[in-house]
Amino acid sequence: MEIEKKIWPVFFERILSGKKTFELRLDDREYNEGDVLVLKEWDNEKSTYTGRVIKKEITYVLHTKDMKYWSEEEIKNKGFVVLSLK
């Protein structure tokens, strides 16, 4: 399945260059391994699409709501970090 999402230019460029190899999103769709994420560059200052598009295959999905490794207090104080690995 293809899933279309807006993406700001700064993040679009980092994915395009290969530096950013992950995407953090609200879990508002049924994302599955093998789906294609269609990222449409969105100029947030002009409130319009730029016309540039990247398609990336989803290779892994992590649902953070189900993670019970840390206490609510730790999460509130420190938050989460997403790490890209090479």
Phi and psi restraints in degrees (range 20) as a CNS / XPLOR table:
assign (resid 1 and name C) (resid 2 and name N)
       (resid 2 and name CA) (resid 2 and name C) 1.0 -99.3 20.0 2
assign (resid 2 and name N) (resid 2 and name CA)
       (resid 2 and name C) (resid 3 and name N) 1.0 135.1 20.0 2
assign (resid 2 and name C) (resid 3 and name N)
       (resid 3 and name CA) (resid 3 and name C) 1.0 -123.1 20.0 2
assign (resid 3 and name N) (resid 3 and name CA)
       (resid 3 and name C) (resid 4 and name N) 1.0 117.5 20.0 2
assign (resid 3 and name C) (resid 4 and name N)
       (resid 4 and name CA) (resid 4 and name C) 1.0 -91.2 20.0 2
assign (resid 4 and name N) (resid 4 and name CA)
       (resid 4 and name C) (resid 5 and name N) 1.0 136.1 20.0 2
assign (resid 4 and name C) (resid 5 and name N)
       (resid 5 and name CA) (resid 5 and name C) 1.0 -142.6 20.0 2
assign (resid 5 and name N) (resid 5 and name CA)
       (resid 5 and name C) (resid 6 and name N) 1.0 149.3 20.0 2
assign (resid 5 and name C) (resid 6 and name N)
       (resid 6 and name CA) (resid 6 and name C) 1.0 -77.0 20.0 2
assign (resid 6 and name N) (resid 6 and name CA)
       (resid 6 and name C) (resid 7 and name N) 1.0 151.7 20.0 2
assign (resid 6 and name C) (resid 7 and name N)
       (resid 7 and name CA) (resid 7 and name C) 1.0 -146.9 20.0 2
assign (resid 7 and name N) (resid 7 and name CA)
       (resid 7 and name C) (resid 8 and name N) 1.0 135.4 20.0 2
assign (resid 7 and name C) (resid 8 and name N)
       (resid 8 and name CA) (resid 8 and name C) 1.0 -69.1 20.0 2
assign (resid 8 and name N) (resid 8 and name CA)
       (resid 8 and name C) (resid 9 and name N) 1.0 151.1 20.0 2
assign (resid 8 and name C) (resid 9 and name N)
       (resid 9 and name CA) (resid 9 and name C) 1.0 -53.3 20.0 2
assign (resid 9 and name N) (resid 9 and name CA)
       (resid 9 and name C) (resid 10 and name N) 1.0 -41.0 20.0 2
assign (resid 9 and name C) (resid 10 and name N)
       (resid 10 and name CA) (resid 10 and name C) 1.0 -61.2 20.0 2
assign (resid 10 and name N) (resid 10 and name CA)
       (resid 10 and name C) (resid 11 and name N) 1.0 -39.9 20.0 2
assign (resid 10 and name C) (resid 11 and name N)
       (resid 11 and name CA) (resid 11 and name C) 1.0 -78.6 20.0 2
assign (resid 11 and name N) (resid 11 and name CA)
       (resid 11 and name C) (resid 12 and name N) 1.0 -34.3 20.0 2
assign (resid 11 and name C) (resid 12 and name N)
       (resid 12 and name CA) (resid 12 and name C) 1.0 -58.2 20.0 2
assign (resid 12 and name N) (resid 12 and name CA)
       (resid 12 and name C) (resid 13 and name N) 1.0 -47.9 20.0 2
assign (resid 12 and name C) (resid 13 and name N)
       (resid 13 and name CA) (resid 13 and name C) 1.0 -60.8 20.0 2
assign (resid 13 and name N) (resid 13 and name CA)
       (resid 13 and name C) (resid 14 and name N) 1.0 -39.9 20.0 2
assign (resid 13 and name C) (resid 14 and name N)
       (resid 14 and name CA) (resid 14 and name C) 1.0 -68.9 20.0 2
assign (resid 14 and name N) (resid 14 and name CA)
       (resid 14 and name C) (resid 15 and name N) 1.0 -34.7 20.0 2
assign (resid 14 and name C) (resid 15 and name N)
       (resid 15 and name CA) (resid 15 and name C) 1.0 -71.6 20.0 2
assign (resid 15 and name N) (resid 15 and name CA)
       (resid 15 and name C) (resid 16 and name N) 1.0 -42.9 20.0 2
assign (resid 15 and name C) (resid 16 and name N)
       (resid 16 and name CA) (resid 16 and name C) 1.0 -59.0 20.0 2
assign (resid 16 and name N) (resid 16 and name CA)
       (resid 16 and name C) (resid 17 and name N) 1.0 -40.0 20.0 2
assign (resid 16 and name C) (resid 17 and name N)
       (resid 17 and name CA) (resid 17 and name C) 1.0 -75.9 20.0 2
assign (resid 17 and name N) (resid 17 and name CA)
       (resid 17 and name C) (resid 18 and name N) 1.0 -16.3 20.0 2
assign (resid 17 and name C) (resid 18 and name N)
       (resid 18 and name CA) (resid 18 and name C) 1.0 92.8 20.0 2
assign (resid 18 and name N) (resid 18 and name CA)
       (resid 18 and name C) (resid 19 and name N) 1.0 -4.8 20.0 2
assign (resid 18 and name C) (resid 19 and name N)
       (resid 19 and name CA) (resid 19 and name C) 1.0 -69.0 20.0 2
assign (resid 19 and name N) (resid 19 and name CA)
       (resid 19 and name C) (resid 20 and name N) 1.0 -40.0 20.0 2
assign (resid 19 and name C) (resid 20 and name N)
       (resid 20 and name CA) (resid 20 and name C) 1.0 -99.5 20.0 2
assign (resid 20 and name N) (resid 20 and name CA)
       (resid 20 and name C) (resid 21 and name N) 1.0 115.5 20.0 2
assign (resid 20 and name C) (resid 21 and name N)
       (resid 21 and name CA) (resid 21 and name C) 1.0 -118.3 20.0 2
assign (resid 21 and name N) (resid 21 and name CA)
       (resid 21 and name C) (resid 22 and name N) 1.0 28.1 20.0 2
assign (resid 21 and name C) (resid 22 and name N)
       (resid 22 and name CA) (resid 22 and name C) 1.0 -147.2 20.0 2
assign (resid 22 and name N) (resid 22 and name CA)
       (resid 22 and name C) (resid 23 and name N) 1.0 167.1 20.0 2
assign (resid 22 and name C) (resid 23 and name N)
       (resid 23 and name CA) (resid 23 and name C) 1.0 -144.3 20.0 2
assign (resid 23 and name N) (resid 23 and name CA)
       (resid 23 and name C) (resid 24 and name N) 1.0 129.6 20.0 2
assign (resid 23 and name C) (resid 24 and name N)
       (resid 24 and name CA) (resid 24 and name C) 1.0 -103.5 20.0 2
assign (resid 24 and name N) (resid 24 and name CA)
       (resid 24 and name C) (resid 25 and name N) 1.0 122.6 20.0 2
assign (resid 24 and name C) (resid 25 and name N)
       (resid 25 and name CA) (resid 25 and name C) 1.0 -138.3 20.0 2
assign (resid 25 and name N) (resid 25 and name CA)
       (resid 25 and name C) (resid 26 and name N) 1.0 155.9 20.0 2
assign (resid 25 and name C) (resid 26 and name N)
       (resid 26 and name CA) (resid 26 and name C) 1.0 -66.0 20.0 2
assign (resid 26 and name N) (resid 26 and name CA)
       (resid 26 and name C) (resid 27 and name N) 1.0 136.9 20.0 2
assign (resid 26 and name C) (resid 27 and name N)
       (resid 27 and name CA) (resid 27 and name C) 1.0 -80.3 20.0 2
assign (resid 27 and name N) (resid 27 and name CA)
       (resid 27 and name C) (resid 28 and name N) 1.0 66.5 20.0 2
assign (resid 27 and name C) (resid 28 and name N)
       (resid 28 and name CA) (resid 28 and name C) 1.0 -103.7 20.0 2
assign (resid 28 and name N) (resid 28 and name CA)
       (resid 28 and name C) (resid 29 and name N) 1.0 6.2 20.0 2
assign (resid 28 and name C) (resid 29 and name N)
       (resid 29 and name CA) (resid 29 and name C) 1.0 -134.2 20.0 2
assign (resid 29 and name N) (resid 29 and name CA)
       (resid 29 and name C) (resid 30 and name N) 1.0 169.9 20.0 2
assign (resid 29 and name C) (resid 30 and name N)
       (resid 30 and name CA) (resid 30 and name C) 1.0 -88.9 20.0 2
assign (resid 30 and name N) (resid 30 and name CA)
       (resid 30 and name C) (resid 31 and name N) 1.0 82.8 20.0 2
assign (resid 30 and name C) (resid 31 and name N)
       (resid 31 and name CA) (resid 31 and name C) 1.0 -77.2 20.0 2
assign (resid 31 and name N) (resid 31 and name CA)
       (resid 31 and name C) (resid 32 and name N) 1.0 133.1 20.0 2
assign (resid 31 and name C) (resid 32 and name N)
       (resid 32 and name CA) (resid 32 and name C) 1.0 -136.2 20.0 2
assign (resid 32 and name N) (resid 32 and name CA)
       (resid 32 and name C) (resid 33 and name N) 1.0 150.6 20.0 2
assign (resid 32 and name C) (resid 33 and name N)
       (resid 33 and name CA) (resid 33 and name C) 1.0 -56.8 20.0 2
assign (resid 33 and name N) (resid 33 and name CA)
       (resid 33 and name C) (resid 34 and name N) 1.0 136.4 20.0 2
assign (resid 33 and name C) (resid 34 and name N)
       (resid 34 and name CA) (resid 34 and name C) 1.0 95.8 20.0 2
assign (resid 34 and name N) (resid 34 and name CA)
       (resid 34 and name C) (resid 35 and name N) 1.0 -19.5 20.0 2
assign (resid 34 and name C) (resid 35 and name N)
       (resid 35 and name CA) (resid 35 and name C) 1.0 -66.2 20.0 2
assign (resid 35 and name N) (resid 35 and name CA)
       (resid 35 and name C) (resid 36 and name N) 1.0 160.3 20.0 2
assign (resid 35 and name C) (resid 36 and name N)
       (resid 36 and name CA) (resid 36 and name C) 1.0 -111.4 20.0 2
assign (resid 36 and name N) (resid 36 and name CA)
       (resid 36 and name C) (resid 37 and name N) 1.0 124.5 20.0 2
assign (resid 36 and name C) (resid 37 and name N)
       (resid 37 and name CA) (resid 37 and name C) 1.0 -91.5 20.0 2
assign (resid 37 and name N) (resid 37 and name CA)
       (resid 37 and name C) (resid 38 and name N) 1.0 116.4 20.0 2
assign (resid 37 and name C) (resid 38 and name N)
       (resid 38 and name CA) (resid 38 and name C) 1.0 -97.9 20.0 2
assign (resid 38 and name N) (resid 38 and name CA)
       (resid 38 and name C) (resid 39 and name N) 1.0 106.5 20.0 2
assign (resid 38 and name C) (resid 39 and name N)
       (resid 39 and name CA) (resid 39 and name C) 1.0 -97.5 20.0 2
assign (resid 39 and name N) (resid 39 and name CA)
       (resid 39 and name C) (resid 40 and name N) 1.0 115.4 20.0 2
assign (resid 39 and name C) (resid 40 and name N)
       (resid 40 and name CA) (resid 40 and name C) 1.0 -104.4 20.0 2
assign (resid 40 and name N) (resid 40 and name CA)
       (resid 40 and name C) (resid 41 and name N) 1.0 118.2 20.0 2
assign (resid 40 and name C) (resid 41 and name N)
       (resid 41 and name CA) (resid 41 and name C) 1.0 -62.2 20.0 2
assign (resid 41 and name N) (resid 41 and name CA)
       (resid 41 and name C) (resid 42 and name N) 1.0 128.6 20.0 2
assign (resid 41 and name C) (resid 42 and name N)
       (resid 42 and name CA) (resid 42 and name C) 1.0 -121.3 20.0 2
assign (resid 42 and name N) (resid 42 and name CA)
       (resid 42 and name C) (resid 43 and name N) 1.0 118.1 20.0 2
assign (resid 42 and name C) (resid 43 and name N)
       (resid 43 and name CA) (resid 43 and name C) 1.0 -78.7 20.0 2
assign (resid 43 and name N) (resid 43 and name CA)
       (resid 43 and name C) (resid 44 and name N) 1.0 102.0 20.0 2
assign (resid 43 and name C) (resid 44 and name N)
       (resid 44 and name CA) (resid 44 and name C) 1.0 -70.0 20.0 2
assign (resid 44 and name N) (resid 44 and name CA)
       (resid 44 and name C) (resid 45 and name N) 1.0 -18.6 20.0 2
assign (resid 44 and name C) (resid 45 and name N)
       (resid 45 and name CA) (resid 45 and name C) 1.0 -80.6 20.0 2
assign (resid 45 and name N) (resid 45 and name CA)
       (resid 45 and name C) (resid 46 and name N) 1.0 -35.6 20.0 2
assign (resid 45 and name C) (resid 46 and name N)
       (resid 46 and name CA) (resid 46 and name C) 1.0 -98.9 20.0 2
assign (resid 46 and name N) (resid 46 and name CA)
       (resid 46 and name C) (resid 47 and name N) 1.0 -6.1 20.0 2
assign (resid 46 and name C) (resid 47 and name N)
       (resid 47 and name CA) (resid 47 and name C) 1.0 53.9 20.0 2
assign (resid 47 and name N) (resid 47 and name CA)
       (resid 47 and name C) (resid 48 and name N) 1.0 52.0 20.0 2
assign (resid 47 and name C) (resid 48 and name N)
       (resid 48 and name CA) (resid 48 and name C) 1.0 -153.0 20.0 2
assign (resid 48 and name N) (resid 48 and name CA)
       (resid 48 and name C) (resid 49 and name N) 1.0 155.1 20.0 2
assign (resid 48 and name C) (resid 49 and name N)
       (resid 49 and name CA) (resid 49 and name C) 1.0 -74.2 20.0 2
assign (resid 49 and name N) (resid 49 and name CA)
       (resid 49 and name C) (resid 50 and name N) 1.0 147.0 20.0 2
assign (resid 49 and name C) (resid 50 and name N)
       (resid 50 and name CA) (resid 50 and name C) 1.0 -88.5 20.0 2
assign (resid 50 and name N) (resid 50 and name CA)
       (resid 50 and name C) (resid 51 and name N) 1.0 -18.8 20.0 2
assign (resid 50 and name C) (resid 51 and name N)
       (resid 51 and name CA) (resid 51 and name C) 1.0 100.5 20.0 2
assign (resid 51 and name N) (resid 51 and name CA)
       (resid 51 and name C) (resid 52 and name N) 1.0 -10.8 20.0 2
assign (resid 51 and name C) (resid 52 and name N)
       (resid 52 and name CA) (resid 52 and name C) 1.0 -87.3 20.0 2
assign (resid 52 and name N) (resid 52 and name CA)
       (resid 52 and name C) (resid 53 and name N) 1.0 140.6 20.0 2
assign (resid 52 and name C) (resid 53 and name N)
       (resid 53 and name CA) (resid 53 and name C) 1.0 -139.2 20.0 2
assign (resid 53 and name N) (resid 53 and name CA)
       (resid 53 and name C) (resid 54 and name N) 1.0 140.4 20.0 2
assign (resid 53 and name C) (resid 54 and name N)
       (resid 54 and name CA) (resid 54 and name C) 1.0 -124.7 20.0 2
assign (resid 54 and name N) (resid 54 and name CA)
       (resid 54 and name C) (resid 55 and name N) 1.0 137.9 20.0 2
assign (resid 54 and name C) (resid 55 and name N)
       (resid 55 and name CA) (resid 55 and name C) 1.0 -113.8 20.0 2
assign (resid 55 and name N) (resid 55 and name CA)
       (resid 55 and name C) (resid 56 and name N) 1.0 129.1 20.0 2
assign (resid 55 and name C) (resid 56 and name N)
       (resid 56 and name CA) (resid 56 and name C) 1.0 -133.0 20.0 2
assign (resid 56 and name N) (resid 56 and name CA)
       (resid 56 and name C) (resid 57 and name N) 1.0 135.5 20.0 2
assign (resid 56 and name C) (resid 57 and name N)
       (resid 57 and name CA) (resid 57 and name C) 1.0 -76.9 20.0 2
assign (resid 57 and name N) (resid 57 and name CA)
       (resid 57 and name C) (resid 58 and name N) 1.0 136.5 20.0 2
assign (resid 57 and name C) (resid 58 and name N)
       (resid 58 and name CA) (resid 58 and name C) 1.0 -81.9 20.0 2
assign (resid 58 and name N) (resid 58 and name CA)
       (resid 58 and name C) (resid 59 and name N) 1.0 119.4 20.0 2
assign (resid 58 and name C) (resid 59 and name N)
       (resid 59 and name CA) (resid 59 and name C) 1.0 -103.9 20.0 2
assign (resid 59 and name N) (resid 59 and name CA)
       (resid 59 and name C) (resid 60 and name N) 1.0 -16.7 20.0 2
assign (resid 59 and name C) (resid 60 and name N)
       (resid 60 and name CA) (resid 60 and name C) 1.0 -156.8 20.0 2
assign (resid 60 and name N) (resid 60 and name CA)
       (resid 60 and name C) (resid 61 and name N) 1.0 140.9 20.0 2
assign (resid 60 and name C) (resid 61 and name N)
       (resid 61 and name CA) (resid 61 and name C) 1.0 -125.1 20.0 2
assign (resid 61 and name N) (resid 61 and name CA)
       (resid 61 and name C) (resid 62 and name N) 1.0 125.5 20.0 2
assign (resid 61 and name C) (resid 62 and name N)
       (resid 62 and name CA) (resid 62 and name C) 1.0 -116.4 20.0 2
assign (resid 62 and name N) (resid 62 and name CA)
       (resid 62 and name C) (resid 63 and name N) 1.0 119.9 20.0 2
assign (resid 62 and name C) (resid 63 and name N)
       (resid 63 and name CA) (resid 63 and name C) 1.0 -96.0 20.0 2
assign (resid 63 and name N) (resid 63 and name CA)
       (resid 63 and name C) (resid 64 and name N) 1.0 105.9 20.0 2
assign (resid 63 and name C) (resid 64 and name N)
       (resid 64 and name CA) (resid 64 and name C) 1.0 -72.7 20.0 2
assign (resid 64 and name N) (resid 64 and name CA)
       (resid 64 and name C) (resid 65 and name N) 1.0 -23.9 20.0 2
assign (resid 64 and name C) (resid 65 and name N)
       (resid 65 and name CA) (resid 65 and name C) 1.0 -60.3 20.0 2
assign (resid 65 and name N) (resid 65 and name CA)
       (resid 65 and name C) (resid 66 and name N) 1.0 -29.4 20.0 2
assign (resid 65 and name C) (resid 66 and name N)
       (resid 66 and name CA) (resid 66 and name C) 1.0 -86.3 20.0 2
assign (resid 66 and name N) (resid 66 and name CA)
       (resid 66 and name C) (resid 67 and name N) 1.0 -4.3 20.0 2
assign (resid 66 and name C) (resid 67 and name N)
       (resid 67 and name CA) (resid 67 and name C) 1.0 -80.9 20.0 2
assign (resid 67 and name N) (resid 67 and name CA)
       (resid 67 and name C) (resid 68 and name N) 1.0 125.8 20.0 2
assign (resid 67 and name C) (resid 68 and name N)
       (resid 68 and name CA) (resid 68 and name C) 1.0 -119.7 20.0 2
assign (resid 68 and name N) (resid 68 and name CA)
       (resid 68 and name C) (resid 69 and name N) 1.0 35.4 20.0 2
assign (resid 68 and name C) (resid 69 and name N)
       (resid 69 and name CA) (resid 69 and name C) 1.0 -81.9 20.0 2
assign (resid 69 and name N) (resid 69 and name CA)
       (resid 69 and name C) (resid 70 and name N) 1.0 -27.0 20.0 2
assign (resid 69 and name C) (resid 70 and name N)
       (resid 70 and name CA) (resid 70 and name C) 1.0 -124.0 20.0 2
assign (resid 70 and name N) (resid 70 and name CA)
       (resid 70 and name C) (resid 71 and name N) 1.0 156.0 20.0 2
assign (resid 70 and name C) (resid 71 and name N)
       (resid 71 and name CA) (resid 71 and name C) 1.0 -74.9 20.0 2
assign (resid 71 and name N) (resid 71 and name CA)
       (resid 71 and name C) (resid 72 and name N) 1.0 159.7 20.0 2
assign (resid 71 and name C) (resid 72 and name N)
       (resid 72 and name CA) (resid 72 and name C) 1.0 -59.7 20.0 2
assign (resid 72 and name N) (resid 72 and name CA)
       (resid 72 and name C) (resid 73 and name N) 1.0 -35.7 20.0 2
assign (resid 72 and name C) (resid 73 and name N)
       (resid 73 and name CA) (resid 73 and name C) 1.0 -64.5 20.0 2
assign (resid 73 and name N) (resid 73 and name CA)
       (resid 73 and name C) (resid 74 and name N) 1.0 -44.1 20.0 2
assign (resid 73 and name C) (resid 74 and name N)
       (resid 74 and name CA) (resid 74 and name C) 1.0 -61.4 20.0 2
assign (resid 74 and name N) (resid 74 and name CA)
       (resid 74 and name C) (resid 75 and name N) 1.0 -43.3 20.0 2
assign (resid 74 and name C) (resid 75 and name N)
       (resid 75 and name CA) (resid 75 and name C) 1.0 -64.8 20.0 2
assign (resid 75 and name N) (resid 75 and name CA)
       (resid 75 and name C) (resid 76 and name N) 1.0 -42.9 20.0 2
assign (resid 75 and name C) (resid 76 and name N)
       (resid 76 and name CA) (resid 76 and name C) 1.0 -62.7 20.0 2
assign (resid 76 and name N) (resid 76 and name CA)
       (resid 76 and name C) (resid 77 and name N) 1.0 -41.6 20.0 2
assign (resid 76 and name C) (resid 77 and name N)
       (resid 77 and name CA) (resid 77 and name C) 1.0 -77.2 20.0 2
assign (resid 77 and name N) (resid 77 and name CA)
       (resid 77 and name C) (resid 78 and name N) 1.0 -35.4 20.0 2
assign (resid 77 and name C) (resid 78 and name N)
       (resid 78 and name CA) (resid 78 and name C) 1.0 -113.9 20.0 2
assign (resid 78 and name N) (resid 78 and name CA)
       (resid 78 and name C) (resid 79 and name N) 1.0 -24.3 20.0 2
assign (resid 78 and name C) (resid 79 and name N)
       (resid 79 and name CA) (resid 79 and name C) 1.0 71.2 20.0 2
assign (resid 79 and name N) (resid 79 and name CA)
       (resid 79 and name C) (resid 80 and name N) 1.0 -166.6 20.0 2
assign (resid 79 and name C) (resid 80 and name N)
       (resid 80 and name CA) (resid 80 and name C) 1.0 -112.2 20.0 2
assign (resid 80 and name N) (resid 80 and name CA)
       (resid 80 and name C) (resid 81 and name N) 1.0 161.1 20.0 2
assign (resid 80 and name C) (resid 81 and name N)
       (resid 81 and name CA) (resid 81 and name C) 1.0 -131.9 20.0 2
assign (resid 81 and name N) (resid 81 and name CA)
       (resid 81 and name C) (resid 82 and name N) 1.0 140.6 20.0 2
assign (resid 81 and name C) (resid 82 and name N)
       (resid 82 and name CA) (resid 82 and name C) 1.0 -108.8 20.0 2
assign (resid 82 and name N) (resid 82 and name CA)
       (resid 82 and name C) (resid 83 and name N) 1.0 127.2 20.0 2
assign (resid 82 and name C) (resid 83 and name N)
       (resid 83 and name CA) (resid 83 and name C) 1.0 -111.0 20.0 2
assign (resid 83 and name N) (resid 83 and name CA)
       (resid 83 and name C) (resid 84 and name N) 1.0 135.3 20.0 2
assign (resid 83 and name C) (resid 84 and name N)
       (resid 84 and name CA) (resid 84 and name C) 1.0 -97.2 20.0 2
assign (resid 84 and name N) (resid 84 and name CA)
       (resid 84 and name C) (resid 85 and name N) 1.0 131.6 20.0 2
assign (resid 84 and name C) (resid 85 and name N)
       (resid 85 and name CA) (resid 85 and name C) 1.0 -113.1 20.0 2
assign (resid 85 and name N) (resid 85 and name CA)
       (resid 85 and name C) (resid 86 and name N) 1.0 148.3 20.0 2
